[in-house]
Amino acid sequence: MHIDFTLAPWGMAFAGLMYVLGNGTWTNHLARRNAWLGWLMWSVSAAAIIILGAVVSHHLGNKADVSTILGSMNKENYWIILTLYALMSIPGAAAVLFRQSLSWTRLGLLATALIVFIPLGAQLHDPNDARLGISIGMTLAICGLMWVWSIMLDHDPEHHRKTVPVDEMAK
C-alpha cells in the first residue's frame, strides 16, 4: 500500500480545526448557560465538518464537485469523521456538562491539545520525516487559539442551588 505523505500537513491541520471547532462549540457563554444549545451548536458544526472535509478532499485532488464527493463517500467514513469529531470534543463538552470552572476547563483543553498534537506527526509513521516541527507549531497554534477563545467567549459556570438549606425552610 502506497501512502502519499505530502498531504499529511493538510490532515494534521484538519484535525486541529476539528479540535478547535469541536471544543469551541462547547466552551462559550451560550453553551455554559444552556447545555441543549451546546448540543445544537455541536450538531450543526459536525455537519459542517463533514462538508468541510469534502471541500478539502476536492481541493487536494478529487476534482469532483462537493455534492458528488459527499454522495460517493463510503458511509463508514461519515461515522469515522463523526466519531473522531466527538472524541476531540470531549474536553470542552465535559467541562460544560460537569460545570467545571474556567481554570479547569483551560487546563483540560490545553493539556489534551499537548498530549494529542505534539506526537501527531510521528504517529503518521513516515519513514523520511517525523514532522516534529509541524506538530509543535500546530500544537502551539491550537493552544493559542483555544486560549484566546476561552478569554473572549468563555466564563465560569453559574451555580444553581438544587436544594434549600434547612434554615431557609424553617422561615
SULTAKA-V542937 format. One record per residue. RES is the residue in one small letter. PHI is phi as a letter, one per 30 degrees, with the letter a starting at -180 (999 if undefined). OMEGA is omega in radians with two decimals (* if undefined). NEAR is the number of other ideal C-beta (glycine too) atoms within 12 Angstrom. Layout:
res=RES phi=PHI omega=OMEGA near=NEAR
res=RES phi=PHI omega=OMEGA near=NEAR
This chain:
res=m phi=999 omega=-3.14 near=4
res=h phi=c omega=3.12 near=5
res=i phi=c omega=3.11 near=13
res=d phi=d omega=-3.09 near=14
res=f phi=d omega=3.14 near=20
res=t phi=d omega=3.13 near=16
res=l phi=c omega=-3.10 near=20
res=a phi=e omega=3.12 near=27
res=p phi=d omega=3.09 near=25
res=w phi=d omega=3.12 near=24
res=g phi=d omega=3.11 near=29
res=m phi=d omega=3.12 near=35
res=a phi=d omega=3.11 near=27
res=f phi=d omega=3.08 near=31
res=a phi=d omega=3.08 near=34
res=g phi=d omega=3.09 near=33
res=l phi=d omega=3.10 near=29
res=m phi=d omega=-3.14 near=38
res=y phi=d omega=-3.11 near=43
res=v phi=d omega=-3.12 near=37
res=l phi=d omega=-3.12 near=32
res=g phi=d omega=3.12 near=44
res=n phi=d omega=3.12 near=46
res=g phi=d omega=3.11 near=38
res=t phi=d omega=3.14 near=37
res=w phi=c omega=-3.01 near=45
res=t phi=c omega=3.05 near=46
res=n phi=b omega=-3.06 near=31
res=h phi=d omega=-3.14 near=22
res=l phi=d omega=3.14 near=22
res=a phi=d omega=3.10 near=33
res=r phi=d omega=-3.13 near=32
res=r phi=d omega=-3.10 near=19
res=n phi=b omega=-3.11 near=18
res=a phi=d omega=-3.14 near=23
res=w phi=d omega=3.09 near=14
res=l phi=d omega=3.04 near=19
res=g phi=d omega=3.10 near=32
res=w phi=d omega=3.13 near=21
res=l phi=d omega=3.13 near=17
res=m phi=d omega=3.12 near=31
res=w phi=d omega=3.13 near=35
res=s phi=d omega=3.10 near=22
res=v phi=d omega=3.14 near=17
res=s phi=d omega=3.08 near=33
res=a phi=d omega=3.07 near=29
res=a phi=d omega=3.12 near=21
res=a phi=d omega=3.11 near=23
res=i phi=d omega=3.12 near=33
res=i phi=d omega=3.12 near=30
res=i phi=d omega=3.11 near=21
res=l phi=d omega=3.06 near=25
res=g phi=d omega=3.08 near=33
res=a phi=d omega=3.10 near=28
res=v phi=d omega=3.10 near=22
res=v phi=d omega=3.09 near=26
res=s phi=e omega=3.09 near=27
res=h phi=d omega=-3.11 near=21
res=h phi=d omega=-3.04 near=18
res=l phi=d omega=3.08 near=20
res=g phi=l omega=3.11 near=13
res=n phi=d omega=-2.94 near=19
res=k phi=d omega=3.04 near=11
res=a phi=d omega=3.11 near=17
res=d phi=d omega=-3.00 near=14
res=v phi=d omega=-3.14 near=21
res=s phi=d omega=3.08 near=13
res=t phi=d omega=3.12 near=14
res=i phi=d omega=3.13 near=26
res=l phi=d omega=-3.13 near=24
res=g phi=d omega=-3.08 near=13
res=s phi=c omega=-3.11 near=17
res=m phi=d omega=3.10 near=23
res=n phi=e omega=-3.09 near=12
res=k phi=e omega=3.11 near=13
res=e phi=d omega=3.13 near=10
res=n phi=d omega=3.07 near=18
res=y phi=d omega=-3.14 near=23
res=w phi=d omega=3.11 near=15
res=i phi=d omega=-3.14 near=18
res=i phi=d omega=-3.12 near=32
res=l phi=d omega=3.12 near=25
res=t phi=d omega=3.11 near=19
res=l phi=d omega=3.11 near=25
res=y phi=d omega=3.11 near=34
res=a phi=d omega=3.14 near=27
res=l phi=d omega=3.14 near=21
res=m phi=d omega=-3.13 near=38
res=s phi=c omega=-3.05 near=37
res=i phi=e omega=-3.10 near=25
res=p phi=e omega=3.14 near=36
res=g phi=d omega=-3.14 near=44
res=a phi=d omega=-3.14 near=34
res=a phi=d omega=-3.14 near=24
res=a phi=d omega=-3.13 near=38
res=v phi=d omega=-3.07 near=41
res=l phi=d omega=3.11 near=23
res=f phi=c omega=3.07 near=18
res=r phi=h omega=3.09 near=21
res=q phi=d omega=3.10 near=26
res=s phi=d omega=-3.11 near=20
res=l phi=d omega=-3.12 near=25
res=s phi=d omega=3.11 near=16
res=w phi=d omega=3.09 near=23
res=t phi=d omega=3.12 near=38
res=r phi=d omega=3.13 near=28
res=l phi=d omega=3.13 near=20
res=g phi=d omega=-3.13 near=30
res=l phi=d omega=-3.08 near=42
res=l phi=d omega=3.12 near=32
res=a phi=d omega=3.11 near=19
res=t phi=d omega=3.11 near=30
res=a phi=d omega=3.12 near=38
res=l phi=d omega=-3.10 near=23
res=i phi=d omega=-3.05 near=20
res=v phi=d omega=-2.92 near=30
res=f phi=c omega=3.10 near=37
res=i phi=d omega=3.13 near=27
res=p phi=d omega=-3.04 near=21
res=l phi=e omega=-3.13 near=34
res=g phi=d omega=3.14 near=30
res=a phi=d omega=-3.12 near=20
res=q phi=d omega=3.10 near=19
res=l phi=d omega=3.12 near=26
res=h phi=h omega=3.03 near=16
res=d phi=d omega=-3.09 near=23
res=p phi=d omega=-3.06 near=10
res=n phi=c omega=-3.03 near=12
res=d phi=a omega=3.12 near=17
res=a phi=d omega=3.12 near=20
res=r phi=h omega=-3.14 near=30
res=l phi=d omega=3.14 near=20
res=g phi=d omega=3.11 near=17
res=i phi=d omega=-3.14 near=29
res=s phi=d omega=-3.14 near=32
res=i phi=d omega=3.11 near=22
res=g phi=d omega=3.11 near=21
res=m phi=d omega=3.12 near=34
res=t phi=d omega=3.11 near=32
res=l phi=d omega=3.13 near=20
res=a phi=d omega=-3.13 near=22
res=i phi=d omega=3.11 near=38
res=c phi=d omega=3.11 near=30
res=g phi=d omega=3.12 near=19
res=l phi=d omega=-3.14 near=27
res=m phi=d omega=3.12 near=40
res=w phi=d omega=3.12 near=25
res=v phi=d omega=3.10 near=19
res=w phi=e omega=-3.11 near=30
res=s phi=d omega=3.13 near=36
res=i phi=d omega=-3.06 near=16
res=m phi=d omega=-2.93 near=14
res=l phi=c omega=-3.02 near=25
res=d phi=c omega=3.06 near=35
res=h phi=a omega=3.12 near=23
res=d phi=d omega=-3.14 near=20
res=p phi=d omega=3.05 near=27
res=e phi=d omega=-3.14 near=14
res=h phi=c omega=3.11 near=10
res=h phi=c omega=3.09 near=9
res=r phi=d omega=3.13 near=8
res=k phi=c omega=3.12 near=7
res=t phi=b omega=3.10 near=8
res=v phi=c omega=3.11 near=11
res=p phi=e omega=-3.08 near=10
res=v phi=d omega=-3.10 near=8
res=d phi=d omega=3.08 near=7
res=e phi=d omega=3.12 near=9
res=m phi=d omega=-3.11 near=8
res=a phi=d omega=-3.09 near=7
res=k phi=d omega=* near=7
